[in-house]
Amino acid sequence: MTEDALGFNSDEWLTFVQANTVGRKVRKGSKATHLTRVVEYGRTNKQGKVEKKVGIKGFAVFNLDQTEINPDGPQKMKMPEGMIQSMVTTA
């Protein structure tokens, strides 16, 4: 699904926390887009050996079009490092 199919002009995506960090706020009533990613983590077993495991982590993002400048928040012009861009692709 593309940004156009979702009705957004922007191809920039960010989490709620990232929006607050750069002085933006998510508009009331906006619906998040839910994404998942594969994460790798290690656990130490009873023998003291690290076992690598793979899991899935879910998170919610908002399109930049769903946000507006927060006059009470910090006014940073640069988007945070690691901002999710163009994560929605055509199937």
Secondary structure, DSSP 8 states (H G I E B T S, - for coil): --HHHHT-S--EEE-HHHHHHTTEEE-TT---EEEEEEEEEEEE-TTS-EEEEEEEEEEEEEEGGGEEE-TTS---SS--TT-EES-----
